[in-house]
Amino acid sequence: MRGKRRVGVRSNAVRLLAIPLTLLAIHVAIIPISGSSVNPARSFGPALVGTEFHDYWIYLIFPMLGAVLGWIAHRVVVEGDTNLRGDFEAARAAASRRGQEPETERQSPPAEPPSET
């Protein structure tokens, strides 16, 4: 059982309370904005049927924004890395290379072995 973490009863109890309380806080905070729909797929159905997409941008933009903010929080809080400049520069370089073909070294074709005659 190497590498396996033992989860105690206390951590299960914390999870049991943390997830519902987080969802409760999310619902209470966004009721005035969107009617408290947390699931983008659940919101897409009524928007599609009603053909009213005027507030649907919230469900497209904020999950991505939340992912970026969560990544930053993880890097700072868990890993203790407060210098994110290198990560942003690497992401920017990867995005700029996305449309280009990778550069590979051209090698000359292998020489043919001498023929035995």
Rosetta silent file (secondary structure, phi, psi, omega in degrees, C-alpha in Angstrom):
SEQUENCE: MRGKRRVGVRSNAVRLLAIPLTLLAIHVAIIPISGSSVNPARSFGPALVGTEFHDYWIYLIFPMLGAVLGWIAHRVVVEGDTNLRGDFEAARAAASRRGQEPETERQSPPAEPPSET
SCORE:     score description
SCORE:     0.000 S_00000001
   1 L     0.000   43.303 -179.568    0.000    0.000    0.000 S_00000001
   2 L   -76.959  137.579  177.822    2.743    2.336   -0.867 S_00000001
   3 L    81.552   -4.556  179.404    1.742    5.827   -1.950 S_00000001
   4 L   -91.726  132.295  179.668   -1.834    5.401   -0.770 S_00000001
   5 L   -90.751  138.560  176.707   -3.121    8.006    1.636 S_00000001
   6 L   -89.089  126.487 -179.785   -5.239    7.024    4.533 S_00000001
   7 L   -99.758  122.357 -178.642   -8.342    9.126    4.866 S_00000001
   8 L   -84.554  172.652 -179.595   -9.540    9.537    8.390 S_00000001
   9 H   -65.768  -35.956 -177.799  -13.065    9.915    9.688 S_00000001
  10 H   -65.076  -42.321 -179.879  -12.486   13.595   10.402 S_00000001
  11 H   -67.624  -32.102  175.183  -11.558   14.440    6.813 S_00000001
  12 H   -65.593  -37.663  178.846  -14.661   12.610    5.568 S_00000001
  13 H   -67.399  -37.848  178.356  -16.780   14.712    7.913 S_00000001
  14 H   -64.359  -44.391  177.186  -15.153   17.894    6.627 S_00000001
  15 H   -62.114  -39.448 -178.460  -15.908   16.890    3.039 S_00000001
  16 H   -60.811  -31.678  178.528  -19.427   15.991    4.010 S_00000001
  17 H   -94.777  -33.154 -173.300  -19.996   19.564    5.185 S_00000001
  18 H   -66.189  -44.106 -176.509  -17.698   21.515    2.849 S_00000001
  19 H   -65.946  -50.311  178.692  -19.329   20.576   -0.444 S_00000001
  20 H   -64.527  -36.522  179.443  -22.959   21.357    0.514 S_00000001
  21 H   -68.513  -34.183  175.409  -21.964   24.573    2.295 S_00000001
  22 H   -65.282  -45.189  177.802  -19.996   25.689   -0.764 S_00000001
  23 H   -63.218  -38.095  176.744  -22.980   25.024   -3.011 S_00000001
  24 H   -61.573  -44.958  179.569  -25.236   26.893   -0.578 S_00000001
  25 H   -63.394  -40.795  178.318  -22.907   29.916   -0.661 S_00000001
  26 H   -62.127  -46.525 -179.036  -22.805   29.815   -4.477 S_00000001
  27 H   -62.092  -45.633 -178.202  -26.603   29.655   -4.715 S_00000001
  28 H   -64.301  -37.187 -177.145  -27.142   32.496   -2.250 S_00000001
  29 H   -72.698  -34.806 -173.270  -24.564   34.679   -4.013 S_00000001
  30 H  -105.617    7.253  175.375  -25.852   34.232   -7.569 S_00000001
  31 H   -56.254  -46.020 -179.422  -29.633   34.160   -7.094 S_00000001
  32 H   -67.439  -24.373 -175.303  -29.900   37.867   -8.061 S_00000001
  33 H   -84.185  -52.111 -170.428  -27.670   37.389  -11.126 S_00000001
  34 H  -131.969   10.058 -177.690  -28.908   34.240  -12.841 S_00000001
  35 L    80.275   13.091  173.514  -31.631   32.636  -10.783 S_00000001
  36 L    68.582   38.304  172.463  -29.058   30.367   -9.115 S_00000001
  37 L   -93.746  115.218 -176.280  -28.419   27.876  -11.858 S_00000001
  38 L   -91.498  -20.921 -175.852  -24.947   26.464  -11.220 S_00000001
  39 L   -95.856  115.274 -179.344  -24.968   23.933  -14.065 S_00000001
  40 H   -61.858  -34.849  178.773  -24.274   25.474  -17.506 S_00000001
  41 H   -66.605  -36.373  179.019  -25.883   22.524  -19.306 S_00000001
  42 H   -67.824  -30.601  178.782  -29.036   22.961  -17.226 S_00000001
  43 H   -82.647  -25.061 -177.673  -29.158   26.620  -18.225 S_00000001
  44 H   -70.100  -36.560 -179.331  -28.503   25.945  -21.910 S_00000001
  45 H   -58.351  -56.475  177.815  -31.710   23.910  -22.385 S_00000001
  46 H   -62.079  -33.910  178.305  -34.164   26.647  -21.393 S_00000001
  47 H   -67.274  -37.275  179.549  -32.098   29.234  -23.263 S_00000001
  48 H   -69.230  -44.683 -179.676  -32.200   27.101  -26.405 S_00000001
  49 H   -68.057  -41.501 -179.213  -35.930   26.440  -26.191 S_00000001
  50 H   -83.924   -5.288 -177.705  -36.751   30.046  -25.315 S_00000001
  51 L    49.756   37.340  176.192  -34.195   31.403  -27.816 S_00000001
  52 L  -122.022  102.420 -178.203  -33.042   33.960  -25.257 S_00000001
  53 L  -108.536   21.282 -174.078  -29.291   33.876  -24.833 S_00000001
  54 L   -65.844  -27.074  178.326  -28.844   37.403  -23.434 S_00000001
  55 L  -111.792    8.113 -176.248  -27.456   36.187  -20.073 S_00000001
  56 L   -73.659  -18.388 -179.901  -25.875   32.934  -21.206 S_00000001
  57 H   -57.725  -28.481  179.139  -22.415   34.542  -21.565 S_00000001
  58 H   -58.804  -39.862 -177.134  -22.073   34.192  -17.785 S_00000001
  59 H   -77.636  -14.908  177.594  -21.993   30.405  -18.138 S_00000001
  60 H   -92.522  -36.797 -174.035  -19.351   30.549  -20.855 S_00000001
  61 H   -86.900  -47.747 -170.813  -16.944   33.065  -19.317 S_00000001
  62 H   -70.326  -30.179  173.225  -16.994   32.467  -15.579 S_00000001
  63 H   -62.506  -38.850  177.456  -16.156   28.731  -15.515 S_00000001
  64 H   -68.744  -41.235  177.702  -12.948   29.514  -17.418 S_00000001
  65 H   -63.034  -41.010  177.547  -12.213   32.494  -15.199 S_00000001
  66 H   -64.114  -36.514  177.614  -12.831   30.340  -12.129 S_00000001
  67 H   -64.773  -42.099  179.118  -10.434   27.690  -13.433 S_00000001
  68 H   -66.220  -44.568  178.781   -7.678   30.277  -13.882 S_00000001
  69 H   -64.969  -36.966  176.228   -8.285   31.778  -10.440 S_00000001
  70 H   -65.524  -39.035  177.172   -8.344   28.305   -8.887 S_00000001
  71 H   -63.825  -43.812  178.931   -5.042   27.449  -10.563 S_00000001
  72 H   -63.194  -44.041  179.119   -3.474   30.665   -9.262 S_00000001
  73 H   -61.924  -40.579  178.284   -4.804   30.013   -5.763 S_00000001
  74 H   -63.310  -45.553 -179.356   -3.410   26.459   -5.847 S_00000001
  75 H   -61.521  -40.385 -176.227    0.019   27.646   -7.000 S_00000001
  76 H   -79.198  -47.634 -173.406    0.196   30.300   -4.287 S_00000001
  77 H   -79.339  -49.097 -174.025   -1.442   28.531   -1.347 S_00000001
  78 H   -82.288  -48.513 -175.664   -0.486   24.885   -1.822 S_00000001
  79 L   -89.817  -13.892  178.849    2.815   25.088   -3.678 S_00000001
  80 L    71.504   18.402 -178.496    3.925   28.429   -2.210 S_00000001
  81 L   -93.318  107.278  179.717    4.941   29.742   -5.639 S_00000001
  82 L   -97.695   -3.129  177.584    4.245   33.464   -5.794 S_00000001
  83 L   -99.900   93.988 -177.644    6.229   34.030   -8.999 S_00000001
  84 L   -95.378    0.701 -176.552    3.736   33.149  -11.734 S_00000001
  85 H   -59.094  -42.543  179.689    5.488   35.144  -14.446 S_00000001
  86 H   -62.671  -38.768  178.554    7.297   32.087  -15.834 S_00000001
  87 H   -65.914  -42.207  179.581    4.033   30.143  -16.086 S_00000001
  88 H   -66.746  -39.212  178.772    2.294   32.981  -17.923 S_00000001
  89 H   -66.446  -38.927  177.626    5.227   33.402  -20.307 S_00000001
  90 H   -65.271  -39.911  178.407    5.256   29.651  -21.049 S_00000001
  91 H   -66.906  -39.405  178.592    1.499   29.720  -21.723 S_00000001
  92 H   -65.510  -41.374  179.184    1.887   32.752  -23.986 S_00000001
  93 H   -66.082  -40.152  178.658    4.719   31.072  -25.910 S_00000001
  94 H   -65.244  -38.381  179.087    2.681   27.872  -26.303 S_00000001
  95 H   -68.568  -34.967  179.717   -0.301   29.860  -27.580 S_00000001
  96 H   -74.651  -26.882  177.858    1.841   31.695  -30.109 S_00000001
  97 H   -81.823  -11.196 -173.022    3.346   28.394  -31.356 S_00000001
  98 L   -58.226  -37.761 -177.700   -0.062   26.803  -31.746 S_00000001
  99 L   -87.905   -6.450 -176.926   -0.511   27.931  -35.339 S_00000001
 100 L   -99.426  154.962  175.469    3.037   27.178  -36.428 S_00000001
 101 L   -79.407  143.718  179.584    4.506   23.894  -37.539 S_00000001
 102 L   -66.385  140.515  178.854    7.072   22.454  -35.153 S_00000001
 103 L   -83.070  127.555  177.798   10.631   22.979  -36.225 S_00000001
 104 L  -126.052  150.262  177.962   12.511   19.746  -36.733 S_00000001
 105 L   -75.205  135.747  177.529   16.061   19.181  -37.784 S_00000001
 106 L   -85.919  129.385  178.877   16.418   17.893  -41.293 S_00000001
 107 L  -111.319  145.002  176.931   18.544   14.832  -41.488 S_00000001
 108 L   -72.211  150.515 -179.136   20.151   13.506  -44.597 S_00000001
 109 L   -63.710  148.886 -177.440   18.836   10.131  -45.685 S_00000001
 110 L   -63.193  145.617  179.628   20.819    7.192  -44.354 S_00000001
 111 L   -70.778  143.291  179.467   23.613    5.951  -46.594 S_00000001
 112 L   -76.158  140.408  178.148   22.919    2.737  -48.420 S_00000001
 113 L   -67.336  150.700  179.493   25.012   -0.212  -47.329 S_00000001
 114 L   -62.426  140.065 -178.946   27.531   -1.426  -49.896 S_00000001
 115 L   -81.645  145.113  179.993   26.075   -4.046  -52.160 S_00000001
 116 L   -98.350  111.837  178.166   27.583   -7.510  -52.172 S_00000001
 117 L  -127.556    0.000    0.000   28.168   -8.733  -55.686 S_00000001
